């Protein structure tokens, strides 16, 4: 959940992933899989989702992609971001490296407390290429 405090002080971001967490999305794939990150506005003003960016690491195991549903989210509203993990190696674990800021999803908004909300993306995959 975002760090907006008590709510009611402008646009405030809150996030829940398809695996039930707020800061990471763990995915297992036989070649490819999808997950969802739901962006919610828990504030009392419009939340503007201005960009959705994925940063992938350099390990050639897999590649994360995300839809880019930018736009306005009304107070109490939400918007789903679909994340796809495609395996590019035969058997790999593609884990987040926060030191290098790789395998992350960045949700850029006008939330005054957390304008760049980061979700870690972790993937494990098997695919006979």
N, C-alpha and C positions, 0 to 999 in steps of 0.2 A: 504494500500500500504506500502511496505517496506520503511525503513528510509535511503535508499541509496543515497539520495541527488539528483544530477542532472542526474545521469546515466552516462555511459561511463567510469566507474572507476572499472571495474571488474564485478563479478557476483552480481546481485542485485535482491532480491525476491520482488514480488508483488503478492497479493492474492485477489481473488474475490470469494465470496460464492454464492450459488444458490439463496439466498434471497437478493443479491445485496450489501452486506456489505463487509468490509475488515477484521474485527476483531471478528465477531460473526456469528453463524449459529443457527437460531431459527427453531425448528422443532415441528410439531404437528403430532401425530400418533394415528391411530386406530390400535393398536397392533404393527405395524412396519411401518417405512417410511425411505426413503433415501434422501440425499441431496448431493451436490457437492461443493468441495472446489478446485478451479483452481489455481495452482501454476504457476506463470509466471516469466520468466527471463527478466528483463528490463535492464540488464547490457550488457556489451560488451565482457564478457568471460563466459565460461560454468558454469552453476549453478549446483552443485552436491547436490541432495536431498538424504541425507544419511540415514534418518529415519523418519518415520511417527508414532507417538505415541499418544494414547488416554489415558487420566487419568480420570477415572470415580469417582464420589463421593460415599459415603457409603450409601446413601438413596436408599432403594430398590424399586424405582419407574421404573427405566429403565436403559438400558445399551447402551452406544455408542460403535460402532466398526468402524474402518476405514481400507480401503485397504492400502497396503504398496507398492506403485509404486516407489520404490527408483531408483535412477540412474541419468544420466546427462540430463540437459535441456539446449539446445543451446540458444544463445542470440536471443531474440524475440520469443522463443518457450514457450510451456506450457505443463502441465501435470495435469490431473484430479485425485483428491482423492475422492472416494466415501465414505460418512459417513452414517452409518445406525443406527437408533435409534429403539431399541426393548423395548416395554413396558413390565415390569415385575410385576407391581401392577395394581389394577383395575382402579384407577383414581388418577393420580399423576401429580405433577409439579416437574420437575427435573431441578433446576436452578443452575447456576454457583456460586461458592463460591471462589472468588479470594484470600481470606485470606488463604484458604487451598489448592488453586491451583487445584481444582477438576473440572471435566467436561470440560476438555480442550484438544485441539488438538495441538500437538507440531510438527512443521515442521523443522527439523534440516538440515541446509544447510551450504555451505561455504561462504555465504554472510558475508562480513567482518563487516557490520554494525548491522546485526540482524541474528545471527547464529541459534537462537531458536525462530522462529516466532510462536506466540501463537494465536489460534482462540478459543474463548469461545463457548462452546456447551450448548445450552439450549433446553430442551425437555419438552413438555406437551403431556400426553398420556392417552388414555382410551382404555381398553381392558377387555372384560369379560373372566376371566381366569377360 
